[in-house]
């Protein structure tokens, strides 16, 4: 699957620890740039003094650009910028994530939140209907990064041209399991289109699970 440079930047690499399986994942999830704490509803972790100190070590121009990304709910570019500009100051990737999370907490309701991908049948059918080529199957596949933890991509597999087209990305929320939501939406769409639905590992995140084959 072709990924954006930003997504590729935060993907697990060979030799690096995999993301925790669902049974072991931490009690927070990311939704459209927001952190949700299980049992507490939407919110952000309390800013830590060390995060505030790291923020002040960044040049004023970098801080202005990071805040601009945050206000647009562009979390990944904000993290990448803090990390790139702060590496010489000892800011690692995890530090960069926490610095940006603190800026989300600072700006709060002023942030223009990124809308979630629709999962209703009408919307997905409209997206699938606009694709070039015949839809041969609907597939759900796991993906993950250090910002969002595990999530599920819902894909339309087409032939002539033989490609896979993204329909939706389903992130974890405190009130929603991404695998269950993707399986329900993908299964309904596949039934509507009269094509197979494939989700090789619905119970446990696995990037290496077998892919759909005709």
Secondary structure, 3 states (H helix, E strand, C coil): CCCCHHHHHCCCCCCCCCCCCHHHCCCEEEECCEEEECCCEEECCCCCHHHHHHHHHCCHHHHHHHHHHHHCCCHHHHHHHHHHHHHHHCCCHHHHHHHHHHHHHHHHHHCCCCCCCCCCHHHHHHHHHCCCCEEEEEEEEEEEECCCEEEEEEEEEEECCCEEEEEEEEECECCECHHHHHHHHHHHHHHHHCCEEECCCCCCCCCCCCCCCC
